[in-house]
């Protein structure tokens, strides 16, 4: 294994280089995992925003339909009142 001062320094250098490679690899893997998680969260956020817009559009459409029906009912009631007073 490591004998003598030069061999000891070489041995330490090899260990440090190996450790540096391992830490670099772990760092890359962690960064890749984080990027994947971020991409997944962004995709989920987009889906939620799309769903919200869809629900808002549906709500607005229903409100508009309700408003038109209320106007029709009011007009019909007004016509009834006018006809009942006219006769």
Residue pairs with C-beta under 8 A, 6 or more apart in sequence:
1 11
2 8
2 10
2 11
2 12
